[in-house]
Amino acid sequence: MSLMMALEGNDMIARKSAYASRVKDDLVLFDEKAGKYFATGTVGADIWELIETPRSMDDICSALMARYDVDADTCRAETHRFVDELLEAGLVERA
């Protein structure tokens, strides 16, 4: 269980230093410091591109809802889950 504070809609998320490469529609990230790989699908790759510059969770969800047929509650829940994974992996940070 994570001891991190829950993400809020106005929390800004920023990328940390990691190598990223698209493989078809997916994305593979490599954290050189930790020596770990992280793979994600199309939506995760879209989130990674969206946070090239710091973005709020609300902005990320708005952009995803414009691209995909998803309701706001589902988008928020899934986006928060994914960003939590990135935070725990050390690939992003609260800005």
C-alpha positions as a Markdown table, in Angstrom:
| # | Residue | x | y | z |
|---|---|---|---|---|
| 1 | Met | 0.0 | 0.0 | 0.0 |
| 2 | Ser | 1.3 | 3.4 | -0.9 |
| 3 | Leu | 1.8 | 6.1 | 1.7 |
| 4 | Met | 1.5 | 8.8 | -0.9 |
| 5 | Met | -1.2 | 11.5 | -0.6 |
| 6 | Ala | -4.0 | 10.9 | -3.0 |
| 7 | Leu | -3.8 | 12.8 | -6.3 |
| 8 | Glu | -6.2 | 15.7 | -6.7 |
| 9 | Gly | -7.5 | 17.2 | -9.9 |
| 10 | Asn | -5.3 | 20.3 | -9.6 |
| 11 | Asp | -2.1 | 18.4 | -8.8 |
| 12 | Met | 0.5 | 19.1 | -11.4 |
| 13 | Ile | 2.4 | 16.1 | -12.8 |
| 14 | Ala | 5.7 | 16.4 | -14.5 |
| 15 | Arg | 8.0 | 13.8 | -16.2 |
| 16 | Lys | 11.3 | 12.9 | -14.6 |
| 17 | Ser | 14.3 | 11.8 | -16.6 |
| 18 | Ala | 13.7 | 8.5 | -18.3 |
| 19 | Tyr | 14.4 | 7.1 | -21.8 |
| 20 | Ala | 11.1 | 6.6 | -23.7 |
| 21 | Ser | 10.5 | 4.7 | -27.0 |
| 22 | Arg | 7.4 | 4.0 | -28.9 |
| 23 | Val | 6.9 | 0.5 | -30.0 |
| 24 | Lys | 4.0 | 0.6 | -32.4 |
| 25 | Asp | 1.2 | 2.1 | -30.3 |
| 26 | Asp | 2.8 | 1.2 | -26.9 |
| 27 | Leu | 5.5 | 3.0 | -24.9 |
| 28 | Val | 8.6 | 1.5 | -23.2 |
| 29 | Leu | 10.3 | 3.6 | -20.5 |
| 30 | Phe | 13.7 | 3.0 | -19.0 |
| 31 | Asp | 14.8 | 4.5 | -15.7 |
| 32 | Glu | 18.6 | 4.4 | -15.9 |
| 33 | Lys | 19.0 | 5.3 | -12.2 |
| 34 | Ala | 16.8 | 2.4 | -11.0 |
| 35 | Gly | 17.7 | 0.1 | -13.9 |
| 36 | Lys | 14.1 | -0.7 | -14.5 |
| 37 | Tyr | 11.8 | -0.9 | -17.5 |
| 38 | Phe | 8.2 | 0.2 | -17.6 |
| 39 | Ala | 5.9 | -0.7 | -20.4 |
| 40 | Thr | 2.5 | 0.8 | -21.2 |
| 41 | Gly | -0.2 | 0.7 | -23.9 |
| 42 | Thr | -1.6 | 3.4 | -26.1 |
| 43 | Val | -3.4 | 5.5 | -23.4 |
| 44 | Gly | -0.4 | 5.4 | -21.1 |
| 45 | Ala | 1.8 | 6.6 | -24.1 |
| 46 | Asp | -0.7 | 9.4 | -24.6 |
| 47 | Ile | -0.5 | 10.4 | -20.9 |
| 48 | Trp | 3.4 | 10.4 | -21.2 |
| 49 | Glu | 3.2 | 12.7 | -24.2 |
| 50 | Leu | 0.7 | 15.0 | -22.4 |
| 51 | Ile | 3.0 | 15.5 | -19.5 |
| 52 | Glu | 6.0 | 16.5 | -21.6 |
| 53 | Thr | 5.3 | 19.8 | -19.8 |
| 54 | Pro | 3.7 | 19.8 | -16.3 |
| 55 | Arg | 0.0 | 19.3 | -16.5 |
| 56 | Ser | -2.8 | 19.1 | -13.9 |
| 57 | Met | -4.6 | 15.8 | -13.5 |
| 58 | Asp | -7.8 | 17.6 | -14.7 |
| 59 | Asp | -6.0 | 18.7 | -17.9 |
| 60 | Ile | -4.8 | 15.2 | -18.6 |
| 61 | Cys | -8.3 | 13.8 | -18.2 |
| 62 | Ser | -9.9 | 16.5 | -20.4 |
| 63 | Ala | -7.4 | 15.7 | -23.1 |
| 64 | Leu | -8.0 | 11.9 | -22.8 |
| 65 | Met | -11.8 | 12.4 | -22.9 |
| 66 | Ala | -11.5 | 14.4 | -26.1 |
| 67 | Arg | -9.5 | 11.5 | -27.7 |
| 68 | Tyr | -11.4 | 8.5 | -26.3 |
| 69 | Asp | -15.0 | 7.5 | -25.7 |
| 70 | Val | -14.8 | 7.5 | -21.9 |
| 71 | Asp | -16.8 | 9.0 | -19.1 |
| 72 | Ala | -15.3 | 11.5 | -16.7 |
| 73 | Asp | -15.4 | 9.1 | -13.6 |
| 74 | Thr | -13.8 | 6.2 | -15.4 |
| 75 | Cys | -11.2 | 8.5 | -17.0 |
| 76 | Arg | -10.3 | 10.1 | -13.6 |
| 77 | Ala | -10.1 | 6.7 | -11.8 |
| 78 | Glu | -7.9 | 5.1 | -14.5 |
| 79 | Thr | -5.7 | 8.1 | -15.0 |
| 80 | His | -5.1 | 8.4 | -11.3 |
| 81 | Arg | -4.3 | 4.7 | -11.0 |
| 82 | Phe | -1.8 | 5.0 | -13.9 |
| 83 | Val | -0.1 | 8.2 | -12.6 |
| 84 | Asp | 0.1 | 6.6 | -9.1 |
| 85 | Glu | 2.0 | 3.7 | -10.7 |
| 86 | Leu | 4.4 | 6.2 | -12.5 |
| 87 | Leu | 4.9 | 8.1 | -9.2 |
| 88 | Glu | 5.7 | 4.9 | -7.3 |
| 89 | Ala | 8.1 | 3.9 | -10.1 |
| 90 | Gly | 9.8 | 7.3 | -9.8 |
| 91 | Leu | 9.1 | 8.2 | -13.4 |
| 92 | Val | 7.0 | 11.3 | -12.7 |
| 93 | Glu | 6.7 | 13.7 | -9.8 |
| 94 | Arg | 4.3 | 16.3 | -8.4 |
| 95 | Ala | 5.4 | 19.6 | -9.8 |
